[in-house]
Amino acid sequence: MKQVSVKIEDALNTEYLSQEGYQYAWIMSVGSVVLKPVEAVIFPDPDEILEARIFTKQKELHLFRYEEELKCICTITEDTDTLYTEEEQKLRKRFGKSIVLRRFITHDEDGLAYFGTTVLCGADLGGEK
């Protein structure tokens, strides 16, 4: 797993997201929550975004608030990556059928394993846009 910072302007630009191969966007903003294909998303004003995850199978952009400022981190799953598990979570009908969470397994200083970073890596929207 590799994590890098991404400019907010890029993360909210559908042309950039399409070029980078992102498929889905989950956005929680003041007054709404949406889960849609990237090409169908209309991003709210950045000041209204509370958290967002824009993702495809191998990478996720995570937008979040830190000290009142919107930040963005890209988590990339690499071929030589550490261990992880994937879990399908069922959704309410209005969002689609399911999403897939990837939980990376990490170890503490005593060698005990625990779940570290969790990213979204797949979705079944049931053919709805």
Secondary structure, DSSP 8 states (H G I E B T S, - for coil): -EEEE--HHHHT-HHHHHHTT--EEEEEETTEEEEEEGGG-----GGGEEEEEEE-SSEEEEEEEETTEEEEEEEE--TT---EEEEEEE--GGG-SEEEEEEEEEE-TT--EEEEEEEEEEEE-TT--
